[in-house]
Structures are given as C-alpha cells and as structure tokens.
Amino acid sequence: MIIKKKQLEMALQGVPPHPHPDPNLEQYHTPSIIAADVIWNAHACGDIQDLKVVDLGCGTGILALGFSNDGCSGSSWGGCG
C-alpha cells in the first residue's frame, strides 16, 4: 500500500504516455505529479472512501490506476482511444 504522495507519483511515472494522442479527442497527457496530487487530495478529504471511481477520459487511464493503488473499492477505465 502506498503511504506517501511521492510514492504514488513515482508509481504513476511508469504509466506510458498515449502512443498517438489526438487533440480532437482531447487526449492530453496527465503528468504523474498532477494525477498524484488529485488522487492524494481526494483521499485526504475523504471524497473517495468506499466509492468506486471511473476514469472516463480519453487517455492512458492514469487516474484509474492511481485510484486503484489508493485503496478505492474499485476503479475502471473507459477510455476512447
């Protein structure tokens, strides 16, 4: 289990970028530092406790992966690319 925000950020650095991002689909890369910050703050505020998280973006699923590492009851990715 990840206990520090920096550990989460380092784990998310291993997520490969989208191979062929399409700006028309708004497939932008979310840097690991931003994804870790969003996930960490949601956890710290209790916003995701015992909830399922769905990443409906068009990218790599970095938020779904991060939330699954954070101990959510479940997370999934619904990417379109």
Secondary structure as GFF3:
##gff-version 3
##sequence-region A 1 81
A	DSSP	alpha_helix	5	12	.	.	.	ID=ss1
A	DSSP	three_ten_helix	23	25	.	.	.	ID=ss2
A	DSSP	alpha_helix	32	44	.	.	.	ID=ss3
A	DSSP	beta_strand	52	55	.	.	.	ID=ss4
A	DSSP	alpha_helix	62	69	.	.	.	ID=ss5
A	DSSP	beta_strand	74	77	.	.	.	ID=ss6
###
